[in-house]
């Protein structure tokens, strides 16, 4: 599993390497706050890129395997495509970086990998209250910054298509409840008591089955343990019945499909922004006290810009 591979990586690092990419569990960065919880749409958590002489060939292999094991095997090639598309065709690891938090031999431990449209974590539930080890982000710019309608080539558009099928099943009154002018800003993934959109508890049995199918598609790319953790966290907050669903008029370039939509519950946010290209922000926890730590923008070390 990813955690055991990350532990092997940690033990293989020299002291000089550890000074660069290893941190105390609760390390706080002056600009990014609690570093192991931070997400952005385009950032490096540490300066050394994976495919560099900072790491040995064996260490690069451990990082790659830890990355690969975060996903369902059928989705691994799609993530490789996304990363290649989003870094001007650069090979995997040329523009991604990692950090390790804690010590696998003495306490909580987390592996974080970041890049353009990419933040993933593995921690064997060391954080305890969250899914995925903390907030995650994925995205894809398949055909330019402003993608064409229906997002040809975008590996994540299937998720919006599934949600749009549910929108097509809503009657006029339900659709009025579900549609909003615009979603909250994409970085606003903190949990809030007031949630717009249609209450999922009011859906018919057939509509609810389609929502369940949509959730299954959302979690399909991830490893089984992370899927199970999403289900567990949802159960702790009362299930999907406690969530709301919204579709946004703003940015709807693929009508009758919906480009921008969001599922939101007491401690559940799955925010899909499809315009101008796909960004998906996910924050799921057992309870609403878990804070979000998200910023939109580019947070790179100047010499490692994949769009250079």
N, C-alpha and C positions, 0 to 999 in steps of 0.2 A: 504494500500500500504506500501511498505518497508519504505518510508520516515516517515510516521506517526508512524509506529512501532518504528523506530529509535529515533524519537522525544520523545516518551513515555519512551524509555529506558534512554535517556539522563536525563529526569526529575526525574527518579527513582534513579539515581546514587548518592551516598554519596560524600562528598567533597574529601575524601581519594581516592575513586574510580575515580573521575574526574581527580585528579592529575596524575593518571596512564594512562588513556586511552582517555582523552579529550585534544584537542589542539586548538590553535587559527587557524583561517582559512588559513593563509599563513605561518604556522609554517615550518621552515626549519631545517632539520636534518643535522648534520655535514657530515655524510657519504652518505645520501640518497637524499639530496636536498629538494625541496618542497615536503613534505612528502605525502600529499594527492594525488600527481600525480605519485608517484613512483610505478614501477612494477618490479617483478623478478619472476623467475620460482619456487622459493622455499623460502618463507620468512614469518616472523612474523612482523606485524606492531607495536604491543605492546607485552609486556611480558606475561600478563595473558591469558591463554587459556580459551576458552568459557566454557568448561566443567571442571570447577575448583571451589574451594570454594571462589574465588574472587567475583564471581557473585552469586546472590541469584537464587533459582530455577525459580522464576518468571522472572527475568532478562534473564536467559538463554532461557526461552520460547520466550521472545520478540525478542532476537537475532535470534533464529531459524526461527521464523515467518518472520522476515525481510529478512533473507536469502532465505527462500522458495518462497517468493513473487517476487523475482528477476527473476524467471524462468517461462516458460510455464509449466503448471501442468504435462504434459506428460514427460517433461524432468527432473523434480525434482528427481525421483528415479535414473535416470542415473547419475546425479551429486552426489548423495549419494553413488552410486557404485564407481564412480571415486575416491572420497575422501577416501573411505574405502580401495580400492585397493592400493592407493598411500601412505597410512600411516600404512602399515602392519596390516590392518584389524581393526584399532582402531575405536571406535565409533565416530560419528559426534561430532565435538566440542572439542575433546580431543587434537587436534593439530592445531586448527585454532584460530586466534585472530582477534580482531576488534579495530578500532579507530573511534572517532567522532571528526569532525572538525567544528568549528564555534558554533553558538548558535541558535537553531530553533526558539527562541522567538525574536531574535534581528537582525538577518541577515542571510547570506548564511550558509548552513549546509550540511554536507556530512557524510554518513556512509560508512566505508570501512571494508571489511572482506578479510583476506588473509590466505594462507596456502600453502601446496605443490601443485603446478600446479593450482593455484587459486588466482586471485585478482578480486574482484567485488566491485562496488560502487553503491550508491543510493543517489541522491541529488536533485531530482525534478527540474533538469536543473539549479541549482544554479550556476554552472560553466559557463553556457550560451553558449559557443562556441563549445562544444564537445558532442559526443554521449557517452552513458554509464557513464557520469560523469567524464570521463577521460580514459586513456588507460586501457585495461583489458588484462588478460591472463587466458587461460584455457589449460589443457593438461591431459594426461592419460598415465600411464604405466601399461598396462593390463597384460602382460605376461613376465615381467622382463625388465631390463634396455634396453636390445636389443630385441625389439619385433620381432616376426616372420613375414615373408612376409604376407601382407594383414591384419596384425594387429588384429588377432582373439580376440574378446571380448572388443576391444577398442570402447568406446561409441561415439567417434568423427570421426571414420574412414569413416562413411557415407558421411561426407563432402568432403573428398578426392575422394571418389568414384564418387560423382556428378561432381566434377571438372574434373576428369579423363574422364568422358563421353564426356565432351566438347572437351578435347584434342583429343579424338578419332574421332571427327567430323572435325578436321582441315585438310586441304589438305597439301601436302608436303611442299609447299612454306610457308604456314602459320605456320606450325610446326617449320620450320627453324627459323622463326621470334620469336616464342614463347619460344623455348627451350634455356636455358642458362646453362653454365657449373655448376654454383652454385648460390644459392640465396645469397643476402646480409646476413651478420651475423644477427642472429635472433633478437638481441637487437636493430638493426638499423631500427627503425620504425619511425624515424623522416621524415618529408615531404621533398621531394627533387624535383627540376625541371626536371632533366633528369631521365627517367624511361625506363629500358630495357623491352624486351618482345614484344608481339604483341599488337598493338593499338586496343582496343575494338571497336572503331569506324569503323574498317575495316571488322568486322565480318559480315557474312551473316545473314539474318533474322532468319533462323533456328538456327544458332549458337548462336545468341543473345538470343533467347528464352531459350536455355540451360544455358547460363550464368545467365539469370534472375532466372531460377530454382535453380542454384547453390547458388546465393545470398539468395534466400528464405530459402534454407537449412541452410546456415550459420547463419541467424538470428533467425531461428525457435526455438532454445532453450530459447530465452529470452522473457521477458514480452512485452506486446503489446506496451507500451510507449517507450521502448528502440528500438524496431523495427522501430517505426515511426520516432524516432530521427535519426536513421541511414539514412533512406530515405530522411529526411529533409536536413541533412548535405551533402549527395550526391548531392541533387538538387542544393544546394548553390554553389557547385564547378563545376556544369555542367553535373552531372549525370555520369553513368558508361561510357558514350561515351568519357569522358576525362581520363579514366583509361587505364592501361596496364595490361596484364596477362602474367605470366611467369611460366614455369615448369623447374625444375632443374634435370640435369643428376646425379649430386652428390646425393648419398643416395637413389637411386632408387632401392629398394630391392623388390618391389611388382609389377614389370612390368608384364603386360602392364599398370597397374595403376601407378599413379604418387604420390610418397610419399611427395615430397617437392614442394610447389608451392606458388604463391603470387599474389594477386590483389593489384595494387598500383595506386593511383591517386594523384591529386594536394594536397588533404588533406584527403587521405584515404589509409590505409594500413591494409590488412588482410593477415598475414604471417603464413602459415601452414607448420610446420616442422615435418615430419613424421618419420624421422630417427635420432637417434635410437629408439625413442618413440615420442609420439605426444606432441609438444608444439605449441600453437597458440597465437600469439601476435597481438593485435588489437588496432589501433589508428585512430580515425575518428574525424574530426572537420569541422567546417564551412569554415575555411580558413587555409592557410598554415603557418600562424604565430604562431600557437600553438605548442610549443616545446614538445618533448618527454623526458621522464625521466625513462629510463629502464637500468637495469643491469642484466646480467646472473650470476647465482650462488646461493649460500645458505646464507641467512641472517637471522640467528636464534639466539635466546637466548639459551645459551649452555644447559640449563636444560630442553629444550623442543624440542628435535629433534625427529620427528615421526619415524625415521628409526633406533632409538636406539635399 
